[in-house]
Amino acid sequence: MSSDGNTDFWTRKRVIVTGGTGFLGSHIVDSLKRLRATVLVPRSSEYNLVKMDDALRCFQGFKPDVVIHSAAYYGGLGFNQLYPGKIFYENLVMGANVMEATRLAGAERFVGIGTACSYPGYLEGELKEQDLWDGPPHESVINYGLTKKMMAIQGWAYKKQYGFKSIHLILTNLYGPRDTFHIERAHVVSALIKKFVDAKLRNEPEVEVWGTGKPVREFLYVEDCAEAILLAAEHYEDTMPLNLGCGQGTSIRELVELVQELTGYQGNIVWNTSKPDGQLKKILDVTRMKQALRWTPPTELPVGLKQTIGWYSANKNEADLRR
Ligand SMILES: NC(=O)c1ccc[n+]([C@@H]2O[C@H](COP(=O)([O-])OP(=O)(O)OC[C@H]3O[C@@H](n4cnc5c(N)ncnc54)[C@H](OP(=O)(O)O)[C@@H]3O)[C@@H](O)[C@H]2O)c1
């Protein structure tokens, strides 16, 4: 058993991490290297995984034991409104190609990285895995959420016909070092951190935030998420998708006040209540995660936020440009 609770399952395993230079993927790669796995990260410039020939060339050359599919083409709500067709096509085809290439390369298992955007749009509160198929995702993310869910069906069908082993993990909102801070693609935590850090640097008297602050969301620290993914890859075998989250709701107001305090910004917060709030509460039910992995995320929100603010402040120029 290593210090972070893993067995020697990963030692000398050959692992392909698609999207392994991205925000989440880079933390998965760091964890795998610590566990002494041999890792290949296919860059899109060399292996465009939307093209089956590229996927086959990569996978048959490397002969992985395990494939973790973290690559995706996506962004926040604005990005989704700008590129809905490309988001649909690239994620659908990439998921299908990567799982098929994994099977043809004779790998022992496939780990699909999914999203809470796959849950039915009308659902609020704590989302349970058995509710995943109870309706279409919210129309603002249906083109993205559905493509991710298709991986779970592909895995189910491949198990039935080929005895192929795959799991599908449904991730909540992530935050942490190396997140995307670019204005076009940032999610709520990185967008807020950027706003407050910038306002402090420029001595701005106020920061405007949208909505009332009442909606409750959940935020999982990226290093914890990488740890959970490796535990699930090792211990979870069911074709039923598995939620990965912290199971703890935080209101947007609490989040904003925490970010203000941790960035040391002294100005005022202006709530623009003419902007929509979205659903009141959306968090993942993590009962099955806790049972299956015997694990709960160790990083408390203020600790994770502090790390993220520190990382952003130290890497601001580069982080502002990375899309
Ligand atoms: N971040 C979150 O809050 C969150 C929440 C829920 C689920 N997720 C899921 O977690 C996964 C990782 O998200 P992330 O935020 O880490 O993404 P990210 O930082 O945007 O990274 C995406 C990666 O995908 C790769 N990629 C995109 N198109 C590709 C293609 N055609 N061929 C090969 N590689 C391609 C990119 O590689 P190159 O640099 O080589 O182009 C990039 O490294 C995604 O599946 C996402 O749906 C994320």
The ligand as an SDF file (V2000), in Angstrom:
LIG
                    3D

 48 52  0  0  0  0  0  0  0  0999 V2000
  -13.4310   20.7480  -15.2480 N   0  0  0  0  0  0  0  0  0  0  0  0
  -14.5900   20.3920  -14.7020 C   0  0  0  0  0  0  0  0  0  0  0  0
  -15.1280   21.0760  -13.8140 O   0  0  0  0  0  0  0  0  0  0  0  0
  -15.2620   19.1100  -15.1290 C   0  0  0  0  0  0  0  0  0  0  0  0
  -16.4760   18.7520  -14.5140 C   0  0  0  0  0  0  0  0  0  0  0  0
  -17.1140   17.5830  -14.9090 C   0  0  0  0  0  0  0  0  0  0  0  0
  -16.5290   16.7870  -15.8950 C   0  0  0  0  0  0  0  0  0  0  0  0
  -15.3640   17.1610  -16.4810 N   0  0  0  0  0  0  0  0  0  0  0  0
  -14.7870   16.2870  -17.5140 C   0  0  0  0  0  0  0  0  0  0  0  0
  -13.4340   16.0500  -17.1690 O   0  0  0  0  0  0  0  0  0  0  0  0
  -12.6610   15.8800  -18.3450 C   0  0  0  0  0  0  0  0  0  0  0  0
  -11.4610   16.8050  -18.3020 C   0  0  0  0  0  0  0  0  0  0  0  0
  -11.9090   18.1440  -18.2690 O   0  0  0  0  0  0  0  0  0  0  0  0
  -10.8480   19.3360  -18.2010 P   0  0  0  0  0  0  0  0  0  0  0  0
  -11.5490   20.5030  -17.6470 O   0  0  0  0  0  0  0  0  0  0  0  0
   -9.5910   18.8420  -17.5930 O   0  0  0  0  0  0  0  0  0  0  0  0
  -10.5850   19.5900  -19.7670 O   0  0  0  0  0  0  0  0  0  0  0  0
   -9.4750   20.4960  -20.4810 P   0  0  0  0  0  0  0  0  0  0  0  0
   -8.5630   21.1490  -19.5010 O   0  0  0  0  0  0  0  0  0  0  0  0
  -10.2150   21.3460  -21.4670 O   0  0  0  0  0  0  0  0  0  0  0  0
   -8.6090   19.4370  -21.2870 O   0  0  0  0  0  0  0  0  0  0  0  0
   -9.1640   18.7870  -22.3850 C   0  0  0  0  0  0  0  0  0  0  0  0
   -8.0990   17.9620  -23.0500 C   0  0  0  0  0  0  0  0  0  0  0  0
   -8.7330   17.2330  -24.1190 O   0  0  0  0  0  0  0  0  0  0  0  0
   -7.7850   17.0900  -25.1500 C   0  0  0  0  0  0  0  0  0  0  0  0
   -8.4900   16.9730  -26.4330 N   0  0  0  0  0  0  0  0  0  0  0  0
   -9.5260   17.7420  -26.8840 C   0  0  0  0  0  0  0  0  0  0  0  0
   -9.8550   17.3770  -28.1410 N   0  0  0  0  0  0  0  0  0  0  0  0
   -9.0140   16.3590  -28.4850 C   0  0  0  0  0  0  0  0  0  0  0  0
   -8.8510   15.5820  -29.6690 C   0  0  0  0  0  0  0  0  0  0  0  0
   -9.6180   15.7700  -30.7500 N   0  0  0  0  0  0  0  0  0  0  0  0
   -7.8970   14.6170  -29.6680 N   0  0  0  0  0  0  0  0  0  0  0  0
   -7.0850   14.4280  -28.5940 C   0  0  0  0  0  0  0  0  0  0  0  0
   -7.1980   15.1450  -27.4390 N   0  0  0  0  0  0  0  0  0  0  0  0
   -8.1430   16.1040  -27.4040 C   0  0  0  0  0  0  0  0  0  0  0  0
   -6.9140   18.3440  -25.1240 C   0  0  0  0  0  0  0  0  0  0  0  0
   -5.6110   17.9410  -25.5090 O   0  0  0  0  0  0  0  0  0  0  0  0
   -4.6270   18.8870  -26.4070 P   0  0  0  0  0  0  0  0  0  0  0  0
   -4.1430   19.9660  -25.4780 O   0  0  0  0  0  0  0  0  0  0  0  0
   -3.5500   17.9750  -26.8600 O   0  0  0  0  0  0  0  0  0  0  0  0
   -5.4730   19.4630  -27.5380 O   0  0  0  0  0  0  0  0  0  0  0  0
   -6.9640   18.7590  -23.6460 C   0  0  0  0  0  0  0  0  0  0  0  0
   -5.7840   18.3770  -22.9760 O   0  0  0  0  0  0  0  0  0  0  0  0
  -13.5940   16.1360  -19.5280 C   0  0  0  0  0  0  0  0  0  0  0  0
  -14.0100   14.9070  -20.0430 O   0  0  0  0  0  0  0  0  0  0  0  0
  -14.7750   16.8760  -18.9110 C   0  0  0  0  0  0  0  0  0  0  0  0
  -15.9640   16.6050  -19.6010 O   0  0  0  0  0  0  0  0  0  0  0  0
  -14.7130   18.2970  -16.1150 C   0  0  0  0  0  0  0  0  0  0  0  0
  1  2  1  0
  2  3  2  0
  2  4  1  0
  4  5  1  0
  4 48  2  0
  5  6  2  0
  6  7  1  0
  7  8  2  0
  8  9  1  0
  8 48  1  0
  9 10  1  0
  9 46  1  0
 10 11  1  0
 11 12  1  0
 11 44  1  0
 12 13  1  0
 13 14  1  0
 14 15  2  0
 14 16  1  0
 14 17  1  0
 17 18  1  0
 18 19  2  0
 18 20  1  0
 18 21  1  0
 21 22  1  0
 22 23  1  0
 23 24  1  0
 23 42  1  0
 24 25  1  0
 25 26  1  0
 25 36  1  0
 26 27  1  0
 26 35  1  0
 27 28  2  0
 28 29  1  0
 29 30  1  0
 29 35  2  0
 30 31  1  0
 30 32  2  0
 32 33  1  0
 33 34  2  0
 34 35  1  0
 36 37  1  0
 36 42  1  0
 37 38  1  0
 38 39  2  0
 38 40  1  0
 38 41  1  0
 42 43  1  0
 44 45  1  0
 44 46  1  0
 46 47  1  0
M  CHG  2   8   1  16  -1
M  END
$$$$
